[in-house]
Amino acid sequence: MLTSNTHGQTRDSMRDDDKRLETEDETDLYEDLDETDVKDILEDNKYTKQRKEPEKRKRRPFPKWLFWLIALFMVINVFATLPVMVSIPAIDFLKTSAQLLTDDEVQQYRESIATIDAGNSRGTGFAFANGEKVLTNDHVIENYERLHIYFKEDGPYGATVDRRYPELDLAVLDLQDETRQDTLPLADETTYYEGEPFYFIGSPLGFSGIANEGEIIGETTSNNVETEVLMLDAPIYSGNSGSPVINTSGEVVAVIFATRDDDERGRIGLAIPIDAFHEENRQ
């Protein structure tokens, strides 16, 4: 009995120890608190939270002077790049064109000028003959992907290649369904004197209908065509290929096709005399 009772007491004592250990393990999680203790803890947590929250700083307004400084800097950069995108001579020829287009005769010539979009190239031509044809350079349409013809505020019109003269770098296009009322007459022969003034109109540097003027300064040869060509002192640029050289009588005496750097005269234009075109057609 004693042994059994002692064993029972021992077993009860172990159960009490197990309960005490379990209670001790959970003491940190479940703590008996009175009302005052709870209030103190809440106050402490509130204070701690306020300390941990970062202080909100007021954003400073973006200074207006800095905004205008940036804007001014951007404007200066734009003007600084203008001479790169459009050269100063190009700006000059736009001024000259604006002045020339106040002339009634030059305005009338302009009605005949065509901009030729060949897809992979772009150049100039002009209506002539019965108004159904356009004369231009052969290299403008040589490898064409399409043929779209634009006149002053008019077009595009479809066209086909009527005749090619590769040895002269000339080509005639047929306007198909279009007949132009305004055409440029071809001179019977190319006559000139040194320093003779002329007009030319074309589509240089992505513009169209740009009129300008120059002087005929003589003749020379070219490896690209089988005839002597005229040398021109004039502001000629890419896109002027096919521009007519118009004398003071309003006749086309030559067709511009290239430029060259000359040792004596600097950069000059080259044009195919209209004589060569006539001779080729007479054969």
Backbone torsions as a table, in degrees:
resi	resn	phi	psi	omega
1	MET	NA	-44.4	179.9
2	LEU	-63.2	-43.2	-179.3
3	THR	-64.7	-44.4	-179.3
4	SER	-64.9	-41.3	179.6
5	ASN	-66.4	-40.3	179.0
6	THR	-63.5	-39.6	178.6
7	HIS	-64.0	-39.8	177.1
8	GLY	-64.1	-41.0	177.9
9	GLN	-64.2	-39.3	-179.4
10	THR	-64.1	-41.5	179.7
11	ARG	-64.2	-41.1	178.1
12	ASP	-65.3	-36.0	-179.9
13	SER	-66.2	-37.6	179.0
14	MET	-65.7	-40.3	178.6
15	ARG	-62.8	-40.4	178.1
16	ASP	-62.9	-39.2	179.3
17	ASP	-63.9	-42.1	179.7
18	ASP	-62.0	-42.6	178.4
19	LYS	-63.3	-39.8	-178.2
20	ARG	-67.3	-40.9	179.4
21	LEU	-65.9	-41.6	178.9
22	GLU	-62.6	-42.1	178.8
23	THR	-65.1	-41.8	179.3
24	GLU	-64.8	-36.8	179.4
25	ASP	-64.6	-31.0	-175.1
26	GLU	-97.4	3.7	-176.6
27	THR	-57.5	-41.1	-176.4
28	ASP	-70.7	-19.2	-178.0
29	LEU	-95.3	-37.0	-178.6
30	TYR	-123.1	105.6	-176.0
31	GLU	-117.0	133.2	176.6
32	ASP	-73.8	119.4	-177.7
33	LEU	-126.5	141.2	173.8
34	ASP	-88.5	179.3	-174.7
35	GLU	-62.8	-37.7	-178.5
36	THR	-67.6	-40.9	180.0
37	ASP	-63.6	-41.0	179.4
38	VAL	-62.9	-42.5	180.0
39	LYS	-62.3	-41.9	-179.8
40	ASP	-63.8	-40.4	-178.9
41	ILE	-67.0	-42.1	178.5
42	LEU	-61.4	-40.8	178.2
43	GLU	-64.2	-41.5	178.8
44	ASP	-63.4	-42.0	179.5
45	ASN	-64.0	-39.3	178.1
46	LYS	-61.4	-43.6	-179.9
47	TYR	-65.4	-42.4	-179.3
48	THR	-64.3	-42.6	179.7
49	LYS	-62.3	-40.5	178.6
50	GLN	-64.8	-34.7	179.6
51	ARG	-70.7	-35.4	-175.5
52	LYS	-77.5	-29.2	-179.7
53	GLU	-66.4	127.8	179.9
54	PRO	-65.2	145.1	-179.3
55	GLU	-72.7	125.7	179.7
56	LYS	-77.3	123.8	179.8
57	ARG	-97.5	142.3	177.2
58	LYS	-73.7	131.0	179.1
59	ARG	-73.2	132.7	178.7
60	ARG	-78.2	137.4	178.7
61	PRO	-64.1	143.0	179.6
62	PHE	-65.7	122.8	-175.6
63	PRO	-64.2	131.4	-178.4
64	LYS	-63.1	-36.1	-178.3
65	TRP	-62.3	-33.2	179.3
66	LEU	-71.0	-37.2	177.0
67	PHE	-60.4	-47.6	-179.1
68	TRP	-68.4	-30.7	177.1
69	LEU	-65.7	-42.9	177.9
70	ILE	-64.2	-42.9	179.5
71	ALA	-61.4	-42.8	178.9
72	LEU	-63.3	-40.5	179.5
73	PHE	-61.9	-40.5	-180.0
74	MET	-67.4	-40.2	178.5
75	VAL	-63.2	-42.7	178.8
76	ILE	-61.3	-40.7	179.2
77	ASN	-62.8	-40.0	179.3
78	VAL	-61.7	-47.6	-179.4
79	PHE	-68.0	-28.8	178.9
80	ALA	-68.3	-30.3	-178.9
81	THR	-88.5	-11.8	-179.9
82	LEU	-57.6	-45.4	178.8
83	PRO	-60.8	-24.6	178.4
84	VAL	-76.8	-45.5	-177.8
85	MET	-72.0	-42.8	179.9
86	VAL	-130.3	116.2	-176.3
87	SER	-67.3	158.3	178.9
88	ILE	-60.1	-43.3	175.5
89	PRO	-58.5	-35.6	179.0
90	ALA	-63.8	-39.9	176.8
91	ILE	-64.3	-38.0	178.5
92	ASP	-62.8	-41.9	-176.9
93	PHE	-70.6	-24.9	174.8
94	LEU	-68.0	-38.5	177.2
95	LYS	-65.1	-44.4	179.7
96	THR	-62.3	-42.3	179.8
97	SER	-61.3	-42.8	179.8
98	ALA	-60.9	-36.7	178.7
99	GLN	-71.2	-43.1	-177.8
100	LEU	-66.4	-33.0	-176.7
101	LEU	-72.6	-3.4	171.6
102	THR	-81.6	-11.8	177.1
103	ASP	-81.5	128.2	-176.2
104	ASP	-62.6	-37.1	-179.4
105	GLU	-67.1	-42.8	179.6
106	VAL	-65.0	-38.8	176.7
107	GLN	-60.9	-38.9	179.4
108	GLN	-67.7	-39.9	177.0
109	TYR	-60.4	-37.9	-174.9
110	ARG	-63.0	-27.7	-179.7
111	GLU	-62.6	-22.9	-176.9
112	SER	-92.7	-9.6	-172.7
113	ILE	-81.0	135.1	-179.3
114	ALA	-116.1	140.9	167.8
115	THR	-97.5	127.4	-176.0
116	ILE	-107.9	119.3	176.3
117	ASP	-104.8	108.3	-179.0
118	ALA	-101.4	12.3	179.7
119	GLY	88.6	-64.9	179.6
120	ASN	-100.5	4.2	176.9
121	SER	-154.5	164.6	-177.6
122	ARG	-145.5	135.7	-178.7
123	GLY	-155.3	-161.6	-174.6
124	THR	-122.4	154.2	171.6
125	GLY	-151.3	-177.6	177.2
126	PHE	-152.1	145.8	178.9
127	ALA	-75.3	138.8	179.0
128	PHE	-148.2	-173.5	179.1
129	ALA	57.1	-125.0	-176.5
130	ASN	-88.6	8.8	178.8
131	GLY	89.0	-0.5	178.2
132	GLU	-100.6	-2.5	-175.4
133	LYS	-121.7	151.6	175.5
134	VAL	-129.1	131.8	177.5
135	LEU	-100.7	133.3	-179.5
136	THR	-150.2	-172.2	175.5
137	ASN	-85.9	146.7	177.8
138	ASP	-65.9	-35.9	-176.9
139	HIS	-69.5	-17.1	177.0
140	VAL	-70.1	-36.5	-174.9
141	ILE	-112.7	6.6	-173.1
142	GLU	-54.6	-48.3	-178.7
143	ASN	-117.4	43.2	-172.0
144	TYR	-64.7	145.6	173.1
145	GLU	-97.1	-27.9	177.1
146	ARG	-156.5	166.5	175.2
147	LEU	-131.4	100.3	176.0
148	HIS	-112.7	127.6	-177.6
149	ILE	-111.9	127.7	178.2
150	TYR	-118.6	134.0	170.4
151	PHE	-109.3	-177.2	-177.9
152	LYS	-56.3	113.0	178.2
153	GLU	51.3	35.5	-175.2
154	ASP	-152.6	131.4	178.4
155	GLY	128.4	-179.6	7.8
156	PRO	-84.2	155.0	172.9
157	TYR	-115.4	146.5	175.4
158	GLY	-78.3	156.0	179.7
159	ALA	-151.5	159.6	173.4
160	THR	-126.3	159.0	177.6
161	VAL	-80.5	117.9	-179.0
162	ASP	-86.0	-52.3	178.3
163	ARG	-147.5	147.0	176.5
164	ARG	-121.8	142.9	176.7
165	TYR	-129.2	74.8	-176.0
166	PRO	-58.2	-33.6	-179.0
167	GLU	-68.6	-17.4	177.0
168	LEU	-111.6	-3.6	-174.1
169	ASP	56.3	45.1	176.5
170	LEU	-128.4	154.8	177.4
171	ALA	-151.6	147.3	176.9
172	VAL	-112.8	129.2	178.9
173	LEU	-108.3	144.8	176.7
174	ASP	-100.8	127.5	-176.6
175	LEU	-79.7	1.2	177.9
176	GLN	59.8	-102.2	-171.9
177	ASP	-89.2	2.6	-175.8
178	GLU	-111.6	138.3	173.0
179	THR	-127.2	119.6	-178.3
180	ARG	-84.0	135.9	176.1
181	GLN	-77.7	-32.5	-178.5
182	ASP	-100.1	123.5	178.5
183	THR	-133.9	164.7	175.7
184	LEU	-107.5	129.5	179.0
185	PRO	-76.5	141.1	176.4
186	LEU	-88.3	133.0	175.8
187	ALA	-63.6	147.0	178.2
188	ASP	-65.3	-34.4	177.7
189	GLU	-149.6	159.8	-178.4
190	THR	-93.3	101.4	175.0
191	THR	-115.7	145.8	-178.6
192	TYR	-163.2	166.6	169.9
193	TYR	-125.4	154.1	-177.6
194	GLU	-61.8	127.3	-178.5
195	GLY	89.5	6.7	-179.8
196	GLU	-66.3	131.7	-179.3
197	PRO	-77.6	155.2	176.7
198	PHE	-152.8	162.9	172.5
199	TYR	-108.0	153.1	168.4
200	PHE	-146.7	146.5	-176.2
201	ILE	-133.1	136.8	-178.2
202	GLY	-165.5	-160.8	-175.6
203	SER	-124.6	64.3	-177.6
204	PRO	-80.5	146.2	171.3
205	LEU	52.6	36.6	177.0
206	GLY	86.1	-5.9	176.1
207	PHE	-86.1	177.5	174.9
208	SER	-145.8	150.3	178.7
209	GLY	65.3	31.2	-178.3
210	ILE	-87.5	120.5	179.6
211	ALA	-95.4	143.9	175.8
212	ASN	-152.8	179.4	-177.1
213	GLU	-140.6	160.6	-179.8
214	GLY	-162.7	-166.0	178.8
215	GLU	-133.2	144.6	173.9
216	ILE	-84.4	126.6	-173.6
217	ILE	-115.5	1.3	176.9
218	GLY	144.8	-163.9	-179.2
219	GLU	-124.6	157.1	177.1
220	THR	-156.0	-178.6	176.2
221	THR	-110.6	163.4	178.7
222	SER	-140.0	142.7	177.6
223	ASN	-73.7	-12.9	-174.2
224	ASN	-93.2	-16.2	-179.1
225	VAL	-135.0	157.1	-176.4
226	GLU	-98.3	50.2	176.8
227	THR	-161.6	160.2	172.3
228	GLU	-70.1	148.8	-176.6
229	VAL	-125.3	159.2	177.6
230	LEU	-83.6	142.2	171.8
231	MET	-98.0	133.5	-175.1
232	LEU	-122.7	134.3	170.7
233	ASP	-96.4	96.8	-173.2
234	ALA	-161.5	153.5	178.3
235	PRO	-79.7	84.2	-176.6
236	ILE	-104.0	134.0	-176.7
237	TYR	-131.9	171.7	176.6
238	SER	-55.9	131.0	-175.2
239	GLY	105.9	-15.5	176.7
240	ASN	-82.8	-4.1	177.1
241	SER	-57.2	125.1	-177.9
242	GLY	96.0	-2.3	178.9
243	SER	-69.6	138.1	178.9
244	PRO	-78.6	141.4	171.1
245	VAL	-92.8	110.3	-172.6
246	ILE	-106.4	121.7	-179.2
247	ASN	-80.5	-178.5	-175.5
248	THR	-69.5	-12.6	176.2
249	SER	-91.2	0.2	178.6
250	GLY	82.9	17.5	-179.4
251	GLU	-107.0	149.4	177.6
252	VAL	-84.6	117.7	-179.4
253	VAL	-104.0	-11.9	-179.4
254	ALA	-166.7	167.4	178.9
255	VAL	-126.7	122.4	-178.6
256	ILE	-67.6	136.2	179.0
257	PHE	-135.7	-14.6	-176.0
258	ALA	-164.8	174.1	170.5
259	THR	-128.4	164.8	-179.2
260	ARG	-151.0	147.3	172.3
261	ASP	-91.2	111.4	-177.8
262	ASP	-97.2	138.2	-177.6
263	ASP	-60.7	-36.9	-176.2
264	GLU	-89.9	-42.2	-169.8
265	ARG	-104.1	-7.9	-176.4
266	GLY	83.0	-143.6	-177.4
267	ARG	-79.5	124.2	-179.3
268	ILE	-128.0	160.2	174.8
269	GLY	-96.1	156.2	177.9
270	LEU	-124.3	139.9	-178.0
271	ALA	-139.7	144.7	179.8
272	ILE	-86.6	121.2	179.4
273	PRO	-60.6	143.2	-178.8
274	ILE	-67.6	-19.9	175.0
275	ASP	-53.9	-45.3	-176.6
276	ALA	-61.9	-37.1	178.2
277	PHE	-65.8	-44.4	178.4
278	HIS	-61.8	-44.7	-178.6
279	GLU	-62.2	-40.3	-179.9
280	GLU	-64.4	-37.3	-179.5
281	ASN	-75.3	-22.4	179.2
282	ARG	-79.5	-16.3	-177.6
283	GLN	-77.8	NA	NA
